[in-house]
């Protein structure tokens, strides 16, 4: 199944939308018919840029930990895709032009899990891996039929109440063993079951 990274909320204002992509006016020059805001991408511009350049994303596997810092639960999102499919996934989204990775990560965690999730970001965020999504299946473990995307992936503890927003329908909390199962991997998009397994291995949560 092809990965479907979140696209902009149509109700979001331009200055806060996802299409503050990782290219600016100086880098691409704009496409005829585009927005007058030089950092805002129309659908036509986004499609053209996706055809020519890799897109930068952040992804997060939300977890709950015990008093010793060991992972006890993993949060997996249930999401509706633009074509009406229901799939399992993790927190994911593009990095805006001029935005730090830390700020992008916090923004997407809040967008998907709600403002009361209270994620604990480290002082200097370092990804546990870099996932490369390609439009051609088989190039890597990850696939996105729309684009070549480079994703910085993180494990992020959350301490609050998660109330999914936008196209995330719910958060299902699973044990690390359930999250790493073949059954869940079969429900996840774009090879993200592999990414979840790598995430859990990176924090010693797989036995």
Secondary structure, DSSP 8 states (H G I E B T S, - for coil): ---------TTS-GGGSTTS-S--HHHH---TT--SSTT---HHHHHHHHHHS-EEEEEEEEEEE-TTS-EEEEEEEEEE-TTS-EEEE-EEEE--TT--HHHHHHHHHHHHH-TTS-EE--SS---SEEEEEESSTTSSSEE-TT--EEEEEEEEEE-S-----TTEEEEEEE-HHHHTSHHHHHHBSTTHHHHHHHHHHHTT---
